[in-house]
Amino acid sequence: MEPDTRSRILDAAENLLVQHGLDGTTLRMITTEAKANLAAVNYHFGSKEALIEAVFRRRLTWLNEQRIAALDAFEVEARGAPLKPRQIVEAFFGVAIRMAADRNGGQTFMRLLGRTYTEPTDFVRTFLAEEYAEVIARFKAAFFKALPDVPQEEFLWRFHFMMGALSYAISGADALRLLGPIDDTDPDALYVRLMSFLIGGLRAPLPEIQSKPVKKPRAKRAA
C-alpha cells in the first residue's frame, strides 16, 4: 500500500533532517521530496517546528515505551532487589542500539536522534527534555539504587558521557575513519562493542577531583 500524504511528509522530513540538519532543511525541500505541497504540511502539522516534533514523536514514543517495558521486566524479576548495572544499561541503551540496526526506518531515525544530541536547537532541546522526563527519572532511580557507592553527581556525568558515546556511534559520522580502516557494517558487533564500552565506563574507578579553593573577596581599601 502506498504511504499516505502525512507518512510521506514524515519520511521525507526524517531523511532530509539527517542529511542537512534542522536548520538546513526547508519545508520546500520536504514537500519536493514527499511529492506534496505546502498546504498539506500546514494541514497535517501547522508549522515546521510541529512537523519536526511529529518526526521525533513517531518513533521516540515507541523507543521510550520499549525502554520502560524492559526496565519493568528486569524489576519484576528482581523482586525489589537492586538491578545489576548491566541490566539497566541493556534496558536503556541496548534497545536504542537494536533500533539503530533496523533498516526499516529505525536506522535513519537513530542517526537523526544522534545528530540532534550534538546539534540541538532550543526548541528541540526543550521538546526532548519533556519527552524523556519520565524515562530519565525511572532510569536514574534504578541506577542510583544499583550503584549506591557512586555519588549522584558523578553518575550524571557518566550517564552524560554514555549518551554521547551512543549518539556518536549511531549518528553515521565518518570521523572514526581518521584512525584507519574500520568495518562498521555489522550491527551485532557494534552492539557488543558499545555495550562493553558503556558498562566499562559505568564501572570505572571514581576519579580523584580536587575541589577548587574558594577565593575570598578582597578587602576594600579605605577611601
N, CA and C atoms as a LAMMPS dump frame, in Angstrom:
ITEM: TIMESTEP
0
ITEM: NUMBER OF ATOMS
669
ITEM: BOX BOUNDS ff ff ff
-5.0000000000000000e+02 5.0000000000000000e+02
-5.0000000000000000e+02 5.0000000000000000e+02
-5.0000000000000000e+02 5.0000000000000000e+02
ITEM: ATOMS id mol type element x y z
1 1 1 N 0.848 -1.188 0
2 1 2 C 0 0 0
3 1 3 C 0.887 1.244 0
4 2 1 N 0.571 2.201 -0.837
5 2 2 C 1.354 3.428 -0.919
6 2 3 C 1.123 4.274 0.324
7 3 1 N 2.205 4.819 0.915
8 3 2 C 2.052 5.643 2.12
9 3 3 C 1.147 6.838 1.862
10 4 1 N 0.362 7.226 2.872
11 4 2 C -0.493 8.401 2.727
12 4 3 C 0.364 9.662 2.764
13 5 1 N -0.272 10.788 2.498
14 5 2 C 0.473 12.049 2.403
15 5 3 C 1.205 12.368 3.699
16 6 1 N 0.555 12.186 4.826
17 6 2 C 1.182 12.5 6.104
18 6 3 C 2.442 11.657 6.322
19 7 1 N 2.352 10.37 6.031
20 7 2 C 3.51 9.482 6.194
21 7 3 C 4.626 9.844 5.235
22 8 1 N 4.269 10.22 4.004
23 8 2 C 5.308 10.62 3.041
24 8 3 C 6.042 11.866 3.517
25 9 1 N 5.305 12.809 4.084
26 9 2 C 5.935 14.03 4.591
27 9 3 C 6.867 13.7 5.761
28 10 1 N 6.416 12.837 6.669
29 10 2 C 7.251 12.455 7.809
30 10 3 C 8.514 11.733 7.352
31 11 1 N 8.354 10.797 6.4
32 11 2 C 9.516 10.057 5.897
33 11 3 C 10.513 10.993 5.221
34 12 1 N 9.994 11.9 4.401
35 12 2 C 10.868 12.838 3.696
36 12 3 C 11.586 13.749 4.68
37 13 1 N 10.859 14.257 5.657
38 13 2 C 11.465 15.14 6.652
39 13 3 C 12.545 14.414 7.432
40 14 1 N 12.284 13.176 7.816
41 14 2 C 13.257 12.391 8.578
42 14 3 C 14.555 12.209 7.786
43 15 1 N 14.433 11.819 6.523
44 15 2 C 15.609 11.609 5.678
45 15 3 C 16.392 12.9 5.465
46 16 1 N 15.696 13.975 5.198
47 16 2 C 16.363 15.248 4.91
48 16 3 C 16.989 15.851 6.16
49 17 1 N 16.356 15.683 7.299
50 17 2 C 16.92 16.209 8.54
51 17 3 C 18.228 15.514 8.891
52 18 1 N 18.32 14.224 8.584
53 18 2 C 19.57 13.501 8.807
54 18 3 C 20.675 14.068 7.919
55 19 1 N 20.331 14.366 6.674
56 19 2 C 21.325 14.833 5.714
57 19 3 C 21.741 16.283 5.944
58 20 1 N 20.764 17.149 6.244
59 20 2 C 21.029 18.581 6.241
60 20 3 C 20.885 19.266 7.598
61 21 1 N 20.408 18.541 8.607
62 21 2 C 20.212 19.152 9.912
63 21 3 C 18.91 19.926 9.996
64 22 1 N 18.586 20.383 11.185
65 22 2 C 17.31 21.06 11.389
66 22 3 C 17.266 22.42 10.711
67 23 1 N 18.367 23.154 10.806
68 23 2 C 18.379 24.483 10.203
69 23 3 C 18.533 24.421 8.688
70 24 1 N 19.223 23.401 8.196
71 24 2 C 19.481 23.315 6.765
72 24 3 C 18.361 22.706 5.946
73 25 1 N 17.353 22.143 6.605
74 25 2 C 16.228 21.522 5.91
75 25 3 C 15.07 22.5 5.832
76 26 1 N 14.589 22.766 4.632
77 26 2 C 13.478 23.7 4.447
78 26 3 C 12.195 22.933 4.145
79 27 1 N 11.081 23.612 4.345
80 27 2 C 9.798 22.991 4.01
81 27 3 C 9.696 22.708 2.518
82 28 1 N 10.294 23.577 1.695
83 28 2 C 10.259 23.34 0.246
84 28 3 C 10.994 22.035 -0.103
85 29 1 N 12.127 21.793 0.545
86 29 2 C 12.861 20.553 0.318
87 29 3 C 12.006 19.346 0.716
88 30 1 N 11.303 19.475 1.839
89 30 2 C 10.488 18.364 2.331
90 30 3 C 9.314 18.09 1.402
91 31 1 N 8.617 19.142 0.98
92 31 2 C 7.46 18.935 0.099
93 31 3 C 7.885 18.38 -1.259
94 32 1 N 9.026 18.801 -1.754
95 32 2 C 9.524 18.274 -3.026
96 32 3 C 9.829 16.79 -2.896
97 33 1 N 10.525 16.424 -1.809
98 33 2 C 10.88 15.014 -1.578
99 33 3 C 9.627 14.158 -1.391
100 34 1 N 8.62 14.707 -0.706
101 34 2 C 7.406 13.951 -0.389
102 34 3 C 6.367 13.987 -1.5
103 35 1 N 6.653 14.782 -2.562
104 35 2 C 5.663 14.979 -3.637
105 35 3 C 4.344 15.468 -3.049
106 36 1 N 4.463 16.497 -2.224
107 36 2 C 3.293 17.108 -1.585
108 36 3 C 3.42 18.623 -1.721
109 37 1 N 2.434 19.33 -1.246
110 37 2 C 2.504 20.79 -1.305
111 37 3 C 2.502 21.375 0.104
112 38 1 N 2.787 22.669 0.177
113 38 2 C 2.881 23.327 1.472
114 38 3 C 1.558 23.289 2.223
115 39 1 N 0.458 23.323 1.471
116 39 2 C -0.856 23.27 2.114
117 39 3 C -1.03 21.966 2.897
118 40 1 N -0.468 20.874 2.371
119 40 2 C -0.579 19.579 3.053
120 40 3 C 0.215 19.593 4.362
121 41 1 N 1.393 20.233 4.344
122 41 2 C 2.18 20.354 5.581
123 41 3 C 1.409 21.165 6.614
124 42 1 N 0.849 22.279 6.194
125 42 2 C 0.08 23.125 7.111
126 42 3 C -1.151 22.402 7.645
127 43 1 N -1.78 21.613 6.8
128 43 2 C -2.986 20.889 7.206
129 43 3 C -2.671 19.828 8.261
130 44 1 N -1.602 19.049 8.015
131 44 2 C -1.292 17.928 8.912
132 44 3 C -0.502 18.34 10.143
133 45 1 N 0.313 19.416 10.033
134 45 2 C 1.222 19.747 11.13
135 45 3 C 1.125 21.201 11.599
136 46 1 N 0.878 22.125 10.696
137 46 2 C 0.704 23.513 11.084
138 46 3 C 1.943 24.37 10.987
139 47 1 N 3.137 23.786 11.215
140 47 2 C 4.37 24.562 11.151
141 47 3 C 5.554 23.606 11.004
142 48 1 N 6.715 24.16 10.67
143 48 2 C 7.913 23.337 10.558
144 48 3 C 8.283 22.734 11.91
145 49 1 N 8.182 23.528 12.975
146 49 2 C 8.523 23.017 14.299
147 49 3 C 7.601 21.864 14.693
148 50 1 N 6.32 22.012 14.44
149 50 2 C 5.373 20.941 14.767
150 50 3 C 5.65 19.695 13.93
151 51 1 N 6.061 19.871 12.68
152 51 2 C 6.424 18.732 11.831
153 51 3 C 7.637 18.017 12.406
154 52 1 N 8.649 18.77 12.816
155 52 2 C 9.855 18.155 13.376
156 52 3 C 9.513 17.388 14.657
157 53 1 N 8.674 17.958 15.495
158 53 2 C 8.251 17.258 16.706
159 53 3 C 7.534 15.954 16.356
160 54 1 N 6.711 15.979 15.313
161 54 2 C 5.992 14.777 14.898
162 54 3 C 6.959 13.715 14.384
163 55 1 N 8.021 14.149 13.691
164 55 2 C 9.039 13.215 13.21
165 55 3 C 9.669 12.489 14.392
166 56 1 N 10.024 13.228 15.43
167 56 2 C 10.643 12.605 16.602
168 56 3 C 9.648 11.75 17.374
169 57 1 N 8.454 12.286 17.59
170 57 2 C 7.479 11.582 18.426
171 57 3 C 7.055 10.257 17.783
172 58 1 N 7.043 10.199 16.457
173 58 2 C 6.583 8.995 15.763
174 58 3 C 7.354 7.751 16.195
175 59 1 N 8.667 7.873 16.412
176 59 2 C 9.468 6.708 16.791
177 59 3 C 9.984 6.798 18.229
178 60 1 N 10.165 8.016 18.744
179 60 2 C 10.711 8.168 20.091
180 60 3 C 9.738 7.651 21.141
181 61 1 N 8.452 7.828 20.918
182 61 2 C 7.461 7.315 21.858
183 61 3 C 7.599 5.803 21.991
184 62 1 N 7.706 5.119 20.847
185 62 2 C 7.875 3.658 20.859
186 62 3 C 9.178 3.278 21.545
187 63 1 N 10.269 3.982 21.218
188 63 2 C 11.572 3.669 21.8
189 63 3 C 11.531 3.769 23.319
190 64 1 N 10.957 4.839 23.836
191 64 2 C 10.906 5.015 25.283
192 64 3 C 9.961 4.024 25.95
193 65 1 N 8.886 3.654 25.259
194 65 2 C 7.995 2.617 25.799
195 65 3 C 8.719 1.289 25.923
196 66 1 N 9.546 0.97 24.929
197 66 2 C 10.321 -0.268 24.975
198 66 3 C 11.351 -0.235 26.099
199 67 1 N 11.943 0.923 26.323
200 67 2 C 12.911 1.058 27.417
201 67 3 C 12.231 0.818 28.768
202 68 1 N 11.089 1.45 28.97
203 68 2 C 10.364 1.281 30.232
204 68 3 C 9.919 -0.17 30.396
205 69 1 N 9.444 -0.791 29.316
206 69 2 C 8.993 -2.18 29.382
207 69 3 C 10.147 -3.105 29.769
208 70 1 N 11.323 -2.868 29.198
209 70 2 C 12.494 -3.691 29.523
210 70 3 C 12.896 -3.507 30.984
211 71 1 N 12.86 -2.249 31.454
212 71 2 C 13.201 -1.989 32.856
213 71 3 C 12.172 -2.622 33.784
214 72 1 N 10.898 -2.516 33.436
215 72 2 C 9.833 -3.138 34.241
216 72 3 C 10.068 -4.64 34.377
217 73 1 N 10.416 -5.283 33.254
218 73 2 C 10.62 -6.728 33.265
219 73 3 C 11.78 -7.118 34.179
220 74 1 N 12.866 -6.368 34.124
221 74 2 C 14.003 -6.647 35
222 74 3 C 13.634 -6.432 36.464
223 75 1 N 12.861 -5.38 36.764
224 75 2 C 12.492 -5.087 38.141
225 75 3 C 11.527 -6.126 38.703
226 76 1 N 10.618 -6.624 37.877
227 76 2 C 9.716 -7.695 38.323
228 76 3 C 10.524 -8.938 38.669
229 77 1 N 11.495 -9.246 37.84
230 77 2 C 12.344 -10.419 38.062
231 77 3 C 13.194 -10.25 39.323
232 78 1 N 13.621 -9.023 39.611
233 78 2 C 14.485 -8.766 40.77
234 78 3 C 13.722 -8.77 42.091
235 79 1 N 12.401 -8.611 42.05
236 79 2 C 11.548 -8.662 43.242
237 79 3 C 11.994 -7.664 44.323
238 80 1 N 12.259 -6.442 43.904
239 80 2 C 12.595 -5.4 44.856
240 80 3 C 14.075 -5.22 45.112
241 81 1 N 14.894 -6.167 44.718
242 81 2 C 16.337 -6.032 44.9
243 81 3 C 16.904 -5.084 43.844
244 82 1 N 18.039 -4.456 44.11
245 82 2 C 18.643 -3.59 43.096
246 82 3 C 18.982 -4.375 41.831
247 83 1 N 18.801 -3.757 40.701
248 83 2 C 19.165 -4.405 39.447
249 83 3 C 20.672 -4.397 39.275
250 84 1 N 21.165 -5.277 38.429
251 84 2 C 22.565 -5.226 38.048
252 84 3 C 22.743 -4.07 37.071
253 85 1 N 23.822 -3.31 37.192
254 85 2 C 24.032 -2.192 36.265
255 85 3 C 23.934 -2.613 34.804
256 86 1 N 24.411 -3.81 34.486
257 86 2 C 24.349 -4.287 33.099
258 86 3 C 22.895 -4.36 32.62
259 87 1 N 21.987 -4.756 33.482
260 87 2 C 20.579 -4.857 33.086
261 87 3 C 20.007 -3.479 32.762
262 88 1 N 20.369 -2.478 33.556
263 88 2 C 19.845 -1.128 33.332
264 88 3 C 20.418 -0.551 32.04
265 89 1 N 21.703 -0.789 31.817
266 89 2 C 22.332 -0.343 30.564
267 89 3 C 21.675 -1.017 29.378
268 90 1 N 21.392 -2.311 29.521
269 90 2 C 20.733 -3.046 28.443
270 90 3 C 19.356 -2.464 28.154
271 91 1 N 18.593 -2.146 29.205
272 91 2 C 17.232 -1.65 29.016
273 91 3 C 17.222 -0.29 28.327
274 92 1 N 18.167 0.577 28.667
275 92 2 C 18.159 1.926 28.091
276 92 3 C 18.914 1.982 26.759
277 93 1 N 20.142 1.522 26.762
278 93 2 C 20.987 1.681 25.583
279 93 3 C 20.839 0.521 24.598
280 94 1 N 20.63 -0.685 25.118
281 94 2 C 20.515 -1.837 24.229
282 94 3 C 19.346 -1.72 23.271
283 95 1 N 18.214 -1.242 23.767
284 95 2 C 17.037 -1.052 22.92
285 95 3 C 17.35 -0.063 21.797
286 96 1 N 18.074 1.006 22.128
287 96 2 C 18.413 2.018 21.126
288 96 3 C 19.375 1.475 20.078
289 97 1 N 20.369 0.682 20.523
290 97 2 C 21.33 0.114 19.574
291 97 3 C 20.634 -0.832 18.612
292 98 1 N 19.708 -1.627 19.124
293 98 2 C 18.984 -2.554 18.244
294 98 3 C 18.096 -1.788 17.266
295 99 1 N 17.505 -0.692 17.716
296 99 2 C 16.68 0.114 16.823
297 99 3 C 17.544 0.717 15.72
298 100 1 N 18.783 1.086 16.061
299 100 2 C 19.689 1.672 15.072
300 100 3 C 20.067 0.679 13.985
301 101 1 N 19.914 -0.62 14.258
302 101 2 C 20.231 -1.642 13.263
303 101 3 C 19.057 -1.951 12.337
304 102 1 N 17.885 -1.405 12.659
305 102 2 C 16.683 -1.653 11.866
306 102 3 C 16.677 -0.754 10.63
307 103 1 N 16.758 -1.341 9.468
308 103 2 C 16.819 -0.565 8.222
309 103 3 C 15.44 -0.137 7.725
310 104 1 N 14.384 -0.499 8.441
311 104 2 C 13.032 -0.081 8.057
312 104 3 C 12.63 1.189 8.803
313 105 1 N 13.522 2.166 8.796
314 105 2 C 13.209 3.445 9.417
315 105 3 C 13.939 3.684 10.711
316 106 1 N 14.209 2.624 11.46
317 106 2 C 14.861 2.784 12.749
318 106 3 C 16.266 3.348 12.627
319 107 1 N 17.012 2.861 11.655
320 107 2 C 18.39 3.321 11.477
321 107 3 C 18.435 4.81 11.148
322 108 1 N 17.571 5.239 10.233
323 108 2 C 17.529 6.653 9.862
324 108 3 C 17.159 7.516 11.057
325 109 1 N 16.153 7.085 11.807
326 109 2 C 15.716 7.873 12.953
327 109 3 C 16.805 7.976 14.001
328 110 1 N 17.488 6.878 14.311
329 110 2 C 18.512 6.915 15.338
330 110 3 C 19.69 7.783 14.906
331 111 1 N 19.972 7.821 13.617
332 111 2 C 21.007 8.737 13.137
333 111 3 C 20.564 10.186 13.321
334 112 1 N 19.29 10.425 13.072
335 112 2 C 18.754 11.771 13.304
336 112 3 C 18.83 12.124 14.776
337 113 1 N 18.454 11.191 15.634
338 113 2 C 18.48 11.44 17.071
339 113 3 C 19.907 11.698 17.544
340 114 1 N 20.844 10.901 17.023
341 114 2 C 22.236 11.099 17.388
342 114 3 C 22.759 12.454 16.941
343 115 1 N 22.371 12.864 15.746
344 115 2 C 22.805 14.173 15.252
345 115 3 C 22.182 15.292 16.078
346 116 1 N 20.959 15.103 16.488
347 116 2 C 20.259 16.129 17.257
348 116 3 C 20.905 16.333 18.62
349 117 1 N 21.42 15.248 19.218
350 117 2 C 22.086 15.381 20.503
351 117 3 C 23.311 16.292 20.401
352 118 1 N 23.999 16.249 19.249
353 118 2 C 25.227 17.03 19.096
354 118 3 C 24.981 18.392 18.45
355 119 1 N 23.801 18.577 17.811
356 119 2 C 23.479 19.843 17.162
357 119 3 C 22.079 20.301 17.583
358 120 1 N 21.848 20.454 18.878
359 120 2 C 20.484 20.768 19.322
360 120 3 C 20.101 22.218 19.063
361 121 1 N 18.825 22.44 18.821
362 121 2 C 18.277 23.788 18.809
363 121 3 C 17.45 23.948 20.083
364 122 1 N 17.142 25.169 20.431
365 122 2 C 16.462 25.406 21.702
366 122 3 C 15.131 24.679 21.792
367 123 1 N 14.338 24.737 20.715
368 123 2 C 13.002 24.142 20.817
369 123 3 C 13.072 22.622 20.83
370 124 1 N 14.056 22.041 20.115
371 124 2 C 14.209 20.581 20.13
372 124 3 C 14.756 20.126 21.478
373 125 1 N 15.667 20.889 22.052
374 125 2 C 16.195 20.555 23.373
375 125 3 C 15.055 20.533 24.397
376 126 1 N 14.191 21.528 24.336
377 126 2 C 13.054 21.579 25.262
378 126 3 C 12.097 20.418 25.008
379 127 1 N 11.824 20.153 23.744
380 127 2 C 10.907 19.065 23.381
381 127 3 C 11.442 17.718 23.864
382 128 1 N 12.722 17.437 23.609
383 128 2 C 13.306 16.162 24.004
384 128 3 C 13.338 16.025 25.526
385 129 1 N 13.606 17.119 26.226
386 129 2 C 13.61 17.07 27.689
387 129 3 C 12.242 16.649 28.22
388 130 1 N 11.197 17.153 27.603
389 130 2 C 9.841 16.784 28.022
390 130 3 C 9.531 15.325 27.68
391 131 1 N 9.953 14.894 26.482
392 131 2 C 9.689 13.524 26.053
393 131 3 C 10.454 12.505 26.896
394 132 1 N 11.636 12.896 27.362
395 132 2 C 12.493 11.984 28.108
396 132 3 C 12.255 12.037 29.614
397 133 1 N 11.487 12.997 30.102
398 133 2 C 11.388 13.256 31.544
399 133 3 C 11.05 11.993 32.343
400 134 1 N 9.983 11.295 31.961
401 134 2 C 9.568 10.11 32.712
402 134 3 C 10.618 9.007 32.632
403 135 1 N 11.16 8.802 31.446
404 135 2 C 12.138 7.726 31.237
405 135 3 C 13.406 7.995 32.045
406 136 1 N 13.927 9.216 31.94
407 136 2 C 15.154 9.547 32.658
408 136 3 C 14.962 9.404 34.165
409 137 1 N 13.812 9.83 34.668
410 137 2 C 13.543 9.718 36.104
411 137 3 C 13.567 8.255 36.553
412 138 1 N 12.94 7.378 35.769
413 138 2 C 12.91 5.952 36.117
414 138 3 C 14.303 5.342 36.098
415 139 1 N 15.077 5.672 35.087
416 139 2 C 16.397 5.053 34.953
417 139 3 C 17.394 5.631 35.959
418 140 1 N 17.293 6.908 36.255
419 140 2 C 18.165 7.472 37.282
420 140 3 C 17.906 6.791 38.623
421 141 1 N 16.64 6.587 38.966
422 141 2 C 16.303 5.935 40.231
423 141 3 C 16.866 4.516 40.275
424 142 1 N 16.77 3.795 39.157
425 142 2 C 17.291 2.428 39.102
426 142 3 C 18.809 2.411 39.232
427 143 1 N 19.481 3.345 38.544
428 143 2 C 20.934 3.424 38.628
429 143 3 C 21.388 3.808 40.039
430 144 1 N 20.731 4.791 40.652
431 144 2 C 21.115 5.213 41.998
432 144 3 C 20.98 4.05 42.993
433 145 1 N 19.951 3.237 42.802
434 145 2 C 19.735 2.087 43.691
435 145 3 C 20.778 1.001 43.432
436 146 1 N 21.151 0.826 42.177
437 146 2 C 22.108 -0.221 41.816
438 146 3 C 23.543 0.164 42.14
439 147 1 N 23.831 1.468 42.178
440 147 2 C 25.198 1.952 42.395
441 147 3 C 25.232 2.931 43.567
442 148 1 N 24.946 2.46 44.772
443 148 2 C 24.856 3.375 45.913
444 148 3 C 26.192 4.011 46.276
445 149 1 N 27.303 3.415 45.866
446 149 2 C 28.62 3.954 46.217
447 149 3 C 29.108 5.013 45.228
448 150 1 N 28.372 5.221 44.137
449 150 2 C 28.75 6.23 43.15
450 150 3 C 27.983 7.516 43.453
451 151 1 N 28.676 8.6 43.76
452 151 2 C 27.969 9.863 44.016
453 151 3 C 27.04 10.217 42.859
454 152 1 N 25.889 10.761 43.183
455 152 2 C 24.909 11.028 42.14
456 152 3 C 25.438 11.988 41.086
457 153 1 N 26.197 12.992 41.509
458 153 2 C 26.76 13.919 40.534
459 153 3 C 27.708 13.209 39.581
460 154 1 N 28.517 12.289 40.117
461 154 2 C 29.446 11.542 39.276
462 154 3 C 28.683 10.64 38.305
463 155 1 N 27.595 10.027 38.81
464 155 2 C 26.807 9.187 37.908
465 155 3 C 26.226 10.005 36.76
466 156 1 N 25.727 11.206 37.046
467 156 2 C 25.15 12.041 35.993
468 156 3 C 26.186 12.363 34.923
469 157 1 N 27.419 12.605 35.337
470 157 2 C 28.482 12.823 34.359
471 157 3 C 28.687 11.564 33.509
472 158 1 N 28.694 10.419 34.143
473 158 2 C 28.909 9.172 33.401
474 158 3 C 27.763 8.892 32.438
475 159 1 N 26.557 9.163 32.895
476 159 2 C 25.409 8.968 32.004
477 159 3 C 25.507 9.928 30.812
478 160 1 N 25.951 11.14 31.065
479 160 2 C 26.161 12.125 30.005
480 160 3 C 27.167 11.603 28.978
481 161 1 N 28.274 11.035 29.45
482 161 2 C 29.285 10.501 28.55
483 161 3 C 28.75 9.28 27.785
484 162 1 N 27.953 8.462 28.458
485 162 2 C 27.378 7.283 27.81
486 162 3 C 26.424 7.689 26.69
487 163 1 N 25.62 8.717 26.959
488 163 2 C 24.719 9.223 25.922
489 163 3 C 25.518 9.756 24.728
490 164 1 N 26.641 10.412 25.017
491 164 2 C 27.481 10.921 23.949
492 164 3 C 28.068 9.809 23.108
493 165 1 N 28.526 8.735 23.758
494 165 2 C 29.083 7.602 23.024
495 165 3 C 28.027 6.952 22.141
496 166 1 N 26.825 6.785 22.682
497 166 2 C 25.731 6.216 21.89
498 166 3 C 25.422 7.105 20.692
499 167 1 N 25.311 8.403 20.919
500 167 2 C 24.967 9.341 19.853
501 167 3 C 25.988 9.278 18.723
502 168 1 N 27.265 9.263 19.092
503 168 2 C 28.317 9.236 18.074
504 168 3 C 28.28 7.928 17.304
505 169 1 N 28.077 6.822 18.018
506 169 2 C 28.123 5.507 17.372
507 169 3 C 26.99 5.321 16.371
508 170 1 N 25.829 5.915 16.638
509 170 2 C 24.669 5.69 15.776
510 170 3 C 24.436 6.814 14.782
511 171 1 N 25.251 7.885 14.85
512 171 2 C 24.986 9.053 14.01
513 171 3 C 25.468 8.887 12.58
514 172 1 N 26.262 7.833 12.323
515 172 2 C 26.777 7.637 10.97
516 172 3 C 27.951 8.537 10.659
517 173 1 N 28.57 9.15 11.673
518 173 2 C 29.707 10.042 11.449
519 173 3 C 30.892 9.249 10.915
520 174 1 N 31.681 9.888 10.05
521 174 2 C 32.813 9.215 9.421
522 174 3 C 34.144 9.564 10.062
523 175 1 N 34.116 10.355 11.133
524 175 2 C 35.376 10.814 11.719
525 175 3 C 36.232 9.66 12.222
526 176 1 N 35.6 8.543 12.624
527 176 2 C 36.363 7.421 13.154
528 176 3 C 37.344 6.873 12.126
529 177 1 N 37.039 7.049 10.85
530 177 2 C 37.915 6.525 9.81
531 177 3 C 39.254 7.255 9.747
532 178 1 N 39.372 8.352 10.463
533 178 2 C 40.664 9.02 10.566
534 178 3 C 41.687 8.127 11.256
535 179 1 N 41.197 7.189 12.063
536 179 2 C 42.089 6.286 12.775
537 179 3 C 42.566 5.136 11.899
538 180 1 N 41.938 4.944 10.746
539 180 2 C 42.294 3.853 9.852
540 180 3 C 41.048 3.115 9.403
541 181 1 N 41.193 2.114 8.517
542 181 2 C 40.033 1.361 8.017
543 181 3 C 39.278 0.682 9.155
544 182 1 N 37.969 0.757 9.09
545 182 2 C 37.148 0.119 10.116
546 182 3 C 35.843 -0.345 9.476
547 183 1 N 35.395 -1.512 9.849
548 183 2 C 34.152 -2.074 9.319
549 183 3 C 33.047 -1.846 10.337
550 184 1 N 32.134 -0.913 10.022
551 184 2 C 31.035 -0.621 10.942
552 184 3 C 29.699 -1.096 10.378
553 185 1 N 29.743 -2.105 9.515
554 185 2 C 28.519 -2.586 8.857
555 185 3 C 27.829 -3.714 9.621
556 186 1 N 28.46 -4.225 10.667
557 186 2 C 27.9 -5.349 11.418
558 186 3 C 27.228 -4.821 12.682
559 187 1 N 25.887 -4.752 12.701
560 187 2 C 25.193 -4.198 13.873
561 187 3 C 25.389 -5.042 15.127
562 188 1 N 25.544 -6.349 14.976
563 188 2 C 25.752 -7.202 16.149
564 188 3 C 27.098 -6.893 16.807
565 189 1 N 28.128 -6.678 15.975
566 189 2 C 29.445 -6.338 16.515
567 189 3 C 29.408 -4.972 17.197
568 190 1 N 28.688 -4.022 16.588
569 190 2 C 28.545 -2.704 17.197
570 190 3 C 27.884 -2.822 18.562
571 191 1 N 26.854 -3.645 18.64
572 191 2 C 26.131 -3.834 19.895
573 191 3 C 27.069 -4.336 20.99
574 192 1 N 27.826 -5.382 20.68
575 192 2 C 28.708 -5.988 21.678
576 192 3 C 29.79 -5.004 22.109
577 193 1 N 30.399 -4.329 21.136
578 193 2 C 31.485 -3.402 21.452
579 193 3 C 30.987 -2.211 22.276
580 194 1 N 29.879 -1.626 21.848
581 194 2 C 29.384 -0.437 22.532
582 194 3 C 28.883 -0.763 23.933
583 195 1 N 28.179 -1.871 24.089
584 195 2 C 27.692 -2.251 25.413
585 195 3 C 28.856 -2.497 26.364
586 196 1 N 29.903 -3.159 25.876
587 196 2 C 31.08 -3.411 26.7
588 196 3 C 31.724 -2.097 27.132
589 197 1 N 31.804 -1.151 26.203
590 197 2 C 32.397 0.151 26.489
591 197 3 C 31.562 0.919 27.511
592 198 1 N 30.253 0.918 27.333
593 198 2 C 29.372 1.659 28.24
594 198 3 C 29.435 1.105 29.658
595 199 1 N 29.394 -0.206 29.784
596 199 2 C 29.423 -0.823 31.107
597 199 3 C 30.783 -0.593 31.764
598 200 1 N 31.851 -0.653 30.949
599 200 2 C 33.175 -0.375 31.489
600 200 3 C 33.281 1.034 32.017
601 201 1 N 32.728 2.003 31.298
602 201 2 C 32.75 3.382 31.76
603 201 3 C 31.934 3.575 33.022
604 202 1 N 30.821 2.879 33.102
605 202 2 C 29.965 2.999 34.276
606 202 3 C 30.651 2.454 35.526
607 203 1 N 31.461 1.408 35.351
608 203 2 C 32.114 0.75 36.477
609 203 3 C 33.519 1.294 36.756
610 204 1 N 33.963 2.272 36.005
611 204 2 C 35.325 2.79 36.163
612 204 3 C 35.545 3.318 37.576
613 205 1 N 36.798 3.255 38.066
614 205 2 C 37.084 3.805 39.408
615 205 3 C 36.705 5.277 39.484
616 206 1 N 36.294 5.676 40.648
617 206 2 C 35.906 7.076 40.833
618 206 3 C 37.138 7.97 40.698
619 207 1 N 37.004 9.074 39.989
620 207 2 C 38.153 9.976 39.832
621 207 3 C 38.423 10.753 41.108
622 208 1 N 39.684 11.114 41.274
623 208 2 C 40.05 11.969 42.395
624 208 3 C 40.045 13.413 41.905
625 209 1 N 39.025 14.131 42.284
626 209 2 C 38.863 15.514 41.836
627 209 3 C 39.055 16.434 43.025
628 210 1 N 40.051 17.284 42.907
629 210 2 C 40.304 18.229 43.988
630 210 3 C 39.379 19.428 43.836
631 211 1 N 38.717 19.752 44.909
632 211 2 C 37.821 20.911 44.866
633 211 3 C 38.643 22.183 44.788
634 212 1 N 38.181 23.115 44.002
635 212 2 C 38.89 24.38 43.848
636 212 3 C 38.718 25.227 45.105
637 213 1 N 39.802 25.837 45.567
638 213 2 C 39.672 26.682 46.761
639 213 3 C 38.766 27.872 46.496
640 214 1 N 37.992 28.2 47.481
641 214 2 C 37.085 29.333 47.354
642 214 3 C 37.88 30.622 47.528
643 215 1 N 37.784 31.503 46.556
644 215 2 C 38.511 32.765 46.631
645 215 3 C 37.785 33.714 47.587
646 216 1 N 38.562 34.231 48.519
647 216 2 C 37.99 35.208 49.437
648 216 3 C 37.941 36.578 48.792
649 217 1 N 36.85 37.281 48.977
650 217 2 C 36.77 38.63 48.376
651 217 3 C 37.821 39.551 48.983
652 218 1 N 38.392 40.347 48.127
653 218 2 C 39.402 41.27 48.593
654 218 3 C 38.764 42.36 49.477
655 219 1 N 39.519 42.704 50.521
656 219 2 C 39.019 43.759 51.408
657 219 3 C 39.092 45.098 50.704
658 220 1 N 38.066 45.883 50.861
659 220 2 C 38.025 47.184 50.215
660 220 3 C 38.955 48.148 50.95
661 221 1 N 39.694 48.878 50.167
662 221 2 C 40.585 49.883 50.762
663 221 3 C 39.787 51.082 51.278
664 222 1 N 40.271 51.598 52.364
665 222 2 C 39.597 52.784 52.899
666 222 3 C 39.837 53.968 51.99
667 223 1 N 38.82 54.756 51.789
668 223 2 C 38.955 55.91 50.903
669 223 3 C 39.845 56.962 51.536
